[in-house]
Amino acid sequence: MLNGHPAAETGERDRLPPPDSSEATTLPDARVVTTSDWRVADRLVARHVLVGGLGHAWSGSDEKYPYNDSRAPDATALLGAFVRHALQ
């Protein structure tokens, strides 16, 4: 669980360990995006991005499709940034 993060070995599998860092950002449209990171040493192993008011949708994509929201943040860009950062 949690890509080998040592705090995940506490035995409580239904709850995440506290993040190593967390930051909340308010976007121009008043959405609050909270990003929480878990690291092992200096390596990013997990990231959780919570977009207030998003519901069950993919943000930053074409709204003509179900479960898509065109407003920021761009979830595909967030995923790409995580992968790039995690592989460093």
C-alpha positions, 0 to 999 in steps of 0.5 A, a space after each residue: 500500500 502507498 508504494 512502500 511508504 513506511 507509515 503505511 505499514 502501521 496495519 490500518 489499511 482503511 486509512 491513509 497515513 498523514 501526508 508528508 506535505 499538503 498544500 491548498 490553492 484557490 483557483 480563480 473560479 474559487 475552487 480549492 485544490 488540495 494536494 497532498 504528497 507522500 515521500 520515501 526519503 526524497 522520492 515522491 511515491 504518492 500524490 492525492 489531489 482533491 478538487 473541491 466541488 468537482 464531484 465524479 468528473 475528470 477535470 480539464 477535459 471536454 464537457 460534451 462527454 459524461 463525467 468531464 469538467 472543462 474547468 481547471 485543474 487539468 487532471 491529465 497534466 497533473 498525472 503527467 507531472 506526477 509521473 515525471 516527478 516520481 521518476 526523477 
